[in-house]
Amino acid sequence: MNLLLLGVLLAIIAVAYQIGLTKSRNLAGKGQNSAMLHSRPGYYGALVALWCGIPAFLILIVWNLVEPNILRHLILSSVPADVASHLDPASTNVLMDRVRAIASGFGVTDTPAAYEVAAAEQLSKVQTIGTFAKVAVVISAALIGLVIAKKRIASQFRARNQVEKIINVALALCSGVAILTTIGIVMSMFSEAMRFFSFVNPIDFFLGTEWNPGFSTSGSAEGSYGLLPLLWGTLMVSGIALLVAVPLGLMIAIYLAEYASPKFRSWAKPTIEVLAGIPTIVYGVFALMVIGPYAKNLGAMIGLDINATSALTAGFVMGIMIIPFVSSLSDDIITQVPRALRDGSLGLGATKSETIRQVVLPAALPGIIGAFLLAASRAIGETMIVVLAAGNSPLLHINPLEAVSTVTITIVNQLTGDTDFASPQALVAFALGLTLFVITLGLNIIALYIVRKYREQYE
């Protein structure tokens, strides 16, 4: 019914736009001389459509948010007091599902109780009345808005100002959604992390060198929750990935921007960017089945003991994955460097390579640093490759040829299976997630400082 109502509402809005457009054109005269109007006819049509649609949409949204709570209260009020007194939250949800199933006509597998049938009958009646009432109220609001907006149309009515004001408010609300979503994610992680720190001392967590959480049914924190092995594993794998991606990506960008012919660039750049579209699980399987065994065999040939699942395997494959982030963004930045800088350098006798090293790259440095930052953030937050190829060994060592564990691997492990989300064994995942957020925020702050410093030099 909601989809049908939305369709009808959109149709009314379209009609409202045409009504506003037609009336404004009539005001302009048969020659449609829009100079007689304060705004163009399209603004008048848009204003009538907005007055018609916005109140109706707001009523529909509020109605759909409030209706489930009213129906829930209605069902509970139909349940006998002796039954309602013994209902816990889980039993209440089961009762709601049963009553809704009976009211919909599908029924339940067993014989329903008399109060369930009575509640279902009442629910069905209220839903029918509520549906007709919702349709009537929403369409009435749309029509009332249409009539009011149409009456306000006049030759000197500032329709453009009104429409632009509404658009500005809508854009601000969209920006607010993104900001509030970020704040909500951070606050949810922070609150759950604080619950974890009520079980585990923050000093033991951030400075601990052993990760060995013990699972218990008592809700207490058993075992060791040291972050350093996981953090070091994350930095080791990410560092190897950047050692692979940054030089290769930057050299690819320089070649495509400065040396490659337009024909070669037209197909080479999209081909490289395909790497960014491959699912990470495919990279993980590739690392586990191809790169890991190959690295192990290669190490045996030269006398090195390389594990098939290790920091080297995960970092190498992750580096291949993030090459497009470095190459594509760096290429776009390098091509935006003004041609006058290149011509001036070449005119003073510099070679092409000297121009690239001493003029183009310094001028494009802020954007290149941004590309490196994006690649680093992508590497730190990667999950599937390290889950399959890193080995999941939370030990503090500096050998990249051995298995390691990262923060993302541990988050997956702690939230997988039949876990009590109120226990420290599960809450630690939020503390780990908050740690990753702080690391990424730190990288952004450092990169912003560097970018501003070099921008001042070239402005």
N, C-alpha and C positions, 0 to 999 in steps of 0.2 A: 504493500500500500504506500509506503514511503517513496518508492521509486515512481509510482504512478502520480503521486502528489507532486513530486519534484518536476515531472514532465509537464503537468498542468501548470505549475507555477512558472516554469521557464517559458511556456507558451504565452501566458499572461504578460510576462515581462517583455517578450518580443512585441506583443500587440501594444503595450504601453509605450515602447520606444517609437513605434510607428505613429501613434497618436500624438506624442510630443513633437515629433518631426513634422508631421502634417500641420499642426496648429502653428508652429513657428514659421513655417513656409507661408502659411496663409497671412500671418502678420506681416511678413516681408513683402507681400503683394504678388500679383500674378507673375511678375518678372523675376520673382524670387531674389529680390535685391536684399541680400543679407546685410548690407551696410545700414539698413534701418534697424537692425537688431543689435543688442549689446554683444551677443555671442552668436557663433555659427549655429545653424539649425540642428546639427548633430548633437551639440551640447544640451539643447532643450530636450531632445529625445532621450539622451542618456540620463538626464536628471529625472525625468518621469519614470524611466525604467528603474533607476536606483531607489527612488521613493516607493516604487511598487514592490521591489524585490527584497530590500534590506529588512524592513520590519517583518515581512512574512518569513524570511529565512531565520531571523532571530527567534521568532515565536516557535518555529518548527524545531530548532535546535534545543531550546529550553524545554519544550514539550517532551521531546524524546529523552532528555536527561532526567526529567522529573517523573515521567510515567512509570518506569520500572519500580521506583521506590513506592509509589502509590499502590501499584498492583501487589507488591510484596506485603505492604501493610494490610491490604484488603484480604489477602490469603490468610495471614496470621490472625487477623481479627475473626475469621470464620472457624478457626480451630478451637476446639474446646479447651477451657482453661487447664484442666488436668493433663491434657496432652501437650499444650504449649509450654507448661512449666518444666517438662522433661526434655525439651529440645535444645541441643547444643548447636553451634554454628554449622557443623557438618550435617546434622540431621535436618536442620532447617533448609539447607540447600537441596537435600534429597527430597524433602516434602514439596518444595517449590517446583522442582523438575517433574514430580509425579502429577501435581495439580495442573501444570501447564500441558503435560502430555494428555491428560484426561480431557482438558478443555479443547485441545486441538483436534480430538477425535481419534488419535492414534491409540490411546489407552496405555495400560501398563500390563506387565506380564502376570502379576498376581491379581487377586480380587481386591479392589480398592475399598477403603473404609468409607462409611457413610458420610463423615465430615469431609473427606477428600472429594467425594462426588458433589456435595453441596458447595464446597469452595470452588470447584471447577465450573459449576453452573453459574455461580455468581461472577466468577472471573470472565467467563465467556460473554455474559451480558454487558459487563463493564467495558470489556475490550471493544465490543461492537459499538456501544454508545460513544466511547472515547475516540474511536476511529472516525465516526461521522462528525463528532465535535471538532476534532483536529482539522479535518478537511474544511469544515465550515469556517473555523476561526482563521486558518491560514489564508484561505482564498478571500475572506472578507477583509483581512488586513491588507492584502495585495490590492484589492479593488479600492479600498478607502485611500491608500497611498496614491493610487493612480488618479483618483478624482481630485485629491488635494493638490498634487503636483500640477495637474492640468490647469487648475484654476489659477495657479501662481504664475503661469506663463504670461509674460508681457514683453513688449518690445525692448524695454530697458531693464528687464530682470537679469541679474548677473548669474546666468546659468553656468557659464564657464568657471567662475570663481567657486561656485558650490560644488561642481563636479570635481574640480582639482582638489578642493579641500577634502572631499570624501576619499579620493584616490590617495592623497597623502596620509590620511588616517589608516587606510587599508594597508599601505606599504609599511607604515610604522608598526602596525599590528603584526604583519608578517615578520618584520625584523625582531619584534618582541618575542614571537614564538621561538625563533632560533636561539635567542639569548636565554629565555626562560628554560628551554630544553637543556641547554648546556648547564645552567645553574642547577636544574633539577637532577641531572646526572651526577654532578659533583656533590651536591648535598646528600643524595641517597648513598653514594659511596662513602662520604665522610661519616654519616651517621652510623652505617654498618661497620665501618672501620673502628669507630669509637667503641662500639659494642665488643669488637674483637680485642681491643686494647684493655678492656675491663677484665679479660681473662689472661692476657699475656702482656708483660711489661714492654713498653715501646723500645726501651734500650736493648732488651734481649732480642727483639724482633729486628731492629735496624742494624745492630752490631753483632748479631749472632752468626757464628761460622758453621753451624750445623743445622741441616734441615731434615727432620725426622718426626713429622707429626704423628701422634698416636691417636687412634680413633677409640672413643669410649662412649658408653651410653649414659654416663653420669653428667654430661655437659661440661665437664672440666677440661682444661687444656693439658693434655698429656703429651709428652715428647718434646721435641725441640722445634722452634719456629724461627730459625735464623735466616735472614734475608740475603746475606752476602753471597752464598753460593749461587742462588738464583740470579741475583743482580749481575754477578761476574759472568755467569753463563750467557745472560742476555747481551751484555756489552761485548763479550768475545765473539759471539755469532754475528752481531750487528757490525762489529768492526771488520770482520772478515768480509762480510757482504759489501761494505762500503769500499774496502780495498779492491774488490772486484769491479763494482759498479761505477765508482767515481772516475777512475782513469779511463776505462773503456767508454763510458757514457760521454765524458767530456771530449775525448778524441773523436768519437763518432759525430758529436755536435759540431766540432770545429771542421771536420771534413765535409759534412753535409752543407754547412753554412758558407764555407770559404773556398772549397776546392771542387766539390761535386758539380757536375753539369745539371741543369734543370731537369733533364729527362731522367737521369739516375736518381736525383733527389725525389722526384715525383712518386717513384714506387719504393725507394729504399726506406724513406721515413715511415710511411704507413706499415711497411713490413716489420720494422723494428718495434713499432707501437703495438703490434699484435701481441708481443710478449706480455704487455700489461693486461691484456684481456683473458689470458689463460687462467683458469681457476687454480688457486694455490694448492688444492688437493692434488692436482695433476703434477705440479712441481714437486710436491712431497713424495708421491709415488715414484717419480723420475729419479729423485735423489736416493730413495730407498732401494730401488731395483737396478739402477744403472750407475750413478755416480759413486755411491757407497762401495759396492763390490769392485768397481774399477779402481777407486783410490786404494782399497785394501790390497788388490793384486799389484798395483804399481808400487806401493810401499814395500811389499814383500820382495819385489825385484831389486830394490835399492837398499834393502836392509832396514826398513822402518816398519814399526808396528802401528798401522793405521786402522782404527776401528771403522767398520762399514757405516755405523751410526756415530757421528762425531760432530764437534763444532765446525770442523773444516768442511765436512759434507754439507751440513745445513747452511753454513755461511756462503759457500760457493754457489749453491743453487739459488739461495736468496739474492745474492748479488746479480745473477743472471736475470732474476725476476724484476729487480728495480732498475735495471739499465735504462728502460724507456723513460722512467721518471727523471733521470738525470739528462739523458741525451735529448729528449724532445723539448723539455723546458729550457735547457741551455741553448739549444739550437734556436728556439724562438727569441730568446734574449739576445743572442749574438747577432741575429739578422736585424734586430731593431736598433743596433748601434748606427748612428748617422754615417752616411756614406762620406760626408765631408771629412770625418776623422781619418778614414782610410786614405782618401785622396791626398790629404795634407801630409800624412806620413810617407806615402809613396813619392809624393812630389819632393820631399826633402832627401830622398835617396835611400830610404829604408827598403829592405826586401819584404816580400810578402810575409815570410815567417816572422820577421822582426816586427812588422806591423801588427800581426796577430798577438804576439807575446806582449808587446809593450804598449799597444794602443787599444786593440779590440777587447782583449780579455780584461784589462783593468777597468775599461768603461762598462763592461757587462758583468763585473764582479758581483754587485748586489743581487742581480737575478740568478746568477750561478750559485751563489750561496743559498738562495731560496730553494733552488732545485736540490742541492745537497741536503738541506734541512728536511725537505719532503721525503727524500730517499731514506734519511736516517729515521724519521718518524715511522715510515712504512716498515723498515727493518725491525725496529724495536717492538712494534705491535704485531708482527707476523706470528701466526699460530700454527697452521697446518703443516708447514714445512718443518718447523722445529719439532712438532709432535712426532712426525714420522722419521725424521732424519737426524735429530740431535742426540737421541739415546736415552733421555730422561734419567740422568745420573746426577743428583744434586750434591756434588762434591766440589770442594773449593780447590782447584788446581789451575795451572797455567798452560797445560799441554792442549793445544787445539786438536790434536790427533785422537783424543779420548772423548768419550761421551760426556755431555753436560746436560743440565736442565736449565730452563729459562723461566721467567715470570709467567709468560703466557701458557707454557706447558703446565705449570703448577696450578694456575687458575682452572684450566680444563680438568685436571685430575681432582681438585678439591670439590668441584661442582658436579662431578659425574657420579652416577649411582644413587642409591637410596641414602641420601644425606639429610640430616636434620639441619635446616638453615638457621637455626638458633644456636647451633654449637660452634665453638671456635674453629673446628675443622673446616667448616664451610664459610664462616665469617672472614677467615684469613684471605679468601679470594678478593674481598672488597678492599682490604688493606693493600694487597698486591696491585689491584687495579688503580687505587689512589696513588700508589708509588709511581706507576707508569705515567699517570697523568702529570704528576709533578715533574718527572724527568722530561717529558715532552714540552711542558711549559717552560722549563729551564732552557731547553734548546731554542725555543722561539725567542726568548729574551736575549740570549747570546747572539743569535742571528740578527735580531733587530738592531742591536748595538753595532754590530759589524757593518750592516747595511747602511746605517745612518752615518757612520764614520767615513765610509768610502764615497757615499753620495755627496757629502760636503766637499770632497776633494774634486769632484767632476762637475759640480753645479756652477 
